[in-house]
Amino acid sequence: MRSALIIPNRNGADHLERLLPALAAQSLQPDEVLVVDSSSSDDSPARWRAHGARVVAIDAARFNHGGTRRWASTLTRADVLIYMTQDAVPADRDALRRLHDALFAAPDIGVAYGRQLPHPGASLLSAAGRRFNYPAQSRIKRRSDARELGIKTCFSSDAFAAYRRDALFAVGGFPEDVIGSEDAFVAARMLLRDYAVHYTADAQVHHSHEYTPVEEMRRYFDIGTFYRREAWIVEAFGHAGGEGLRFVRDQIDALTAAGQRWRGAEVVWRSALKLAGYKLGFLERHLPSALKRRISMFPLYWEENSA
């Protein structure tokens, strides 16, 4: 059974000092490494080619989170499609093997995604956020779990995920044109077709971000936009319920454990901005295109998607 590792890249040279050696050390070596490069101006495409990857180029203006991954899936005939982002670094030599094997832990699994650990040197709140969203316990999620998990049932992340090619294509593949959350889109489609989503905590990468409060607001504007435009997901799985409040409590607990409870106001402020961004995303159809381009983390999306 052939496997392909697919990585979108744009000026990713800063990550390659850690990423390339980590990939070279993997106990499972993919049959193919495919890098989709979006008009990089650094030497990352050349370094990927030296690593043995097939590099295909697209204009940066054509990049779309769903559409680009969809196109990449047609460039290989591999049975297992492993997607990573350029800033995700395997945490040990068995990361890819464990992710691959998790895809076949039950016959109905369509996608498996791994645990994301904070990068070395990550901030306290960023590290706590990784632990909250990617716990130490694995779980296979099925459609019936929506009663318990709500919209978290279809939570998945193609920063580090493996898809069965036949299952991915059976549900129509990645969406052609979305602002983001293409991984949740595919997971939701799979669940509605009675495929399972496997979160495997044993397959691990280092992957975290240090967003400013304004960047977090912009990110959640895009998430709100996604769920407004893909309302069928909310209709099928419901809302996140008290997830936001649980996240705030978890962040404050992390500060308390570190002797920094005085930073609780920062958590509340950040959470309020995220909620505001999310609500704005749900109202985006009432906002002028120029404002949406300014708020969004992906302004190019709005060049053709202003309606």
Buried (B, 14 or more C-beta within 10 A) or exposed (E): EEBBBBBBBBBBBEBBEBBBEBBEEBEBBBBBBBBBBBBBEBEBBEBBEEBEBBBEEBEBEEBBBBBBBBBBBEBBEBBBBBBBBBBBBBBBEBBBBBBBBBBBEEEEBBBBBBBBBBBEEBBBBBBBBBBBBBEEEBEBBBBEBBEEBBBBBBBBBBBBBBBBBEBBEBBEBBBEBBBBBBBBBBBBBBBBBEBBBBBBBBBBBBBBBEBEBEBBBBBBBBBBBBBBBBEEBBEBBBEBEEBEEEBBEBBBEBBEEEEBEEBBEBBEEBBEBBBBBBEBBBEBEEBEBEEBBEBBBBBBBBEEBBE
